[in-house]
Amino acid sequence: REAVYVAVGIKPNGHKEIIDYRIAPVENIEIWGEMISNFKERSLEQVELFLSDGFVGIKDMLKQYYPKSKFQRCLVHVMRNIKGKVRVSDRKE
């Protein structure tokens, strides 16, 4: 069991491409930091929006490298957190 980090970029024309990926034993901010740092080293100059699971510290890390970018938490992860706060009897509805 390992964590797989995948960064997918979407160009202005809508074309998607894998920018980078990593496989690591656990999810941690250091791995994300390596990936984001690598984007800069490979001349990824501007990022309009980062979409992520909201991992602790990632927003601050992103602002170090791409201060003009916006951050949005992944809707799937938001819904999972909300579901955990809804009474079990009300979840089906």
C-alpha positions as CSV (number, residue, x, y, z in Angstrom):
1,R,0.0,0.0,0.0
2,E,1.5,3.3,-1.1
3,A,0.2,6.8,-1.9
4,V,0.3,7.9,-5.5
5,Y,0.5,11.6,-6.2
6,V,-0.6,12.7,-9.6
7,A,-0.5,16.3,-10.9
8,V,-2.7,16.8,-14.0
9,G,-2.5,20.1,-15.9
10,I,-5.3,21.5,-18.1
11,K,-4.2,23.9,-20.8
12,P,-6.3,26.8,-22.0
13,N,-7.4,24.7,-24.9
14,G,-8.8,22.0,-22.5
15,H,-6.0,19.5,-23.3
16,K,-5.1,17.5,-20.1
17,E,-1.7,16.1,-19.4
18,I,0.1,14.5,-16.5
19,I,2.7,17.0,-15.3
20,D,4.3,14.8,-12.7
21,Y,3.7,11.9,-10.4
22,R,5.2,10.3,-7.4
23,I,4.8,7.0,-5.4
24,A,5.5,7.2,-1.7
25,P,4.7,5.1,1.4
26,V,2.5,7.8,2.8
27,E,1.0,11.2,1.9
28,N,3.1,14.0,3.3
29,I,3.8,17.7,2.6
30,E,7.5,17.0,1.6
31,I,6.4,14.9,-1.4
32,W,4.0,17.6,-2.5
33,G,6.8,20.2,-2.0
34,E,9.1,18.1,-4.2
35,M,6.5,18.0,-7.0
36,I,5.6,21.7,-6.8
37,S,9.3,22.7,-6.7
38,N,9.9,20.5,-9.7
39,F,7.2,22.3,-11.6
40,K,9.1,25.5,-11.2
41,E,12.4,23.9,-12.2
42,R,10.8,22.6,-15.4
43,S,9.6,26.2,-16.2
44,L,5.9,25.9,-15.3
45,E,5.5,29.6,-14.9
46,Q,1.9,30.3,-14.2
47,V,-0.9,28.2,-12.5
48,E,-4.4,29.6,-12.4
49,L,-6.0,27.1,-10.1
50,F,-4.8,24.2,-7.9
51,L,-7.4,21.7,-7.0
52,S,-6.5,19.4,-4.1
53,D,-7.8,17.4,-1.2
54,G,-6.9,20.1,1.2
55,F,-3.9,18.3,2.7
56,V,-2.7,20.3,5.7
57,G,0.0,22.8,4.7
58,I,-0.5,22.5,0.9
59,K,-2.1,25.9,0.5
60,D,0.9,27.6,2.1
61,M,3.3,25.5,0.0
62,L,1.5,26.5,-3.2
63,K,1.6,30.2,-2.3
64,Q,5.5,30.0,-1.9
65,Y,5.8,28.9,-5.6
66,Y,2.7,30.3,-7.2
67,P,1.5,33.2,-5.2
68,K,-1.1,34.4,-7.8
69,S,-2.8,31.0,-8.1
70,K,-6.1,30.2,-6.5
71,F,-6.8,27.1,-4.5
72,Q,-10.0,25.0,-4.5
73,R,-10.7,22.0,-2.4
74,C,-11.8,18.9,-4.3
75,L,-15.6,18.5,-4.2
76,V,-15.4,14.8,-3.6
77,H,-13.3,15.3,-0.5
78,V,-15.6,18.1,0.7
79,M,-18.7,15.8,0.3
80,R,-17.0,13.0,2.2
81,N,-16.3,15.3,5.1
82,I,-19.9,16.6,5.1
83,K,-21.3,13.1,4.9
84,G,-19.4,12.3,8.1
85,K,-21.3,15.0,9.9
86,V,-24.8,13.9,8.8
87,R,-26.7,11.5,11.0
88,V,-26.6,7.9,9.7
89,S,-30.4,7.8,9.5
90,D,-30.4,10.8,7.2
91,R,-27.5,9.8,4.9
92,K,-29.6,7.9,2.4
93,E,-31.8,10.9,1.8
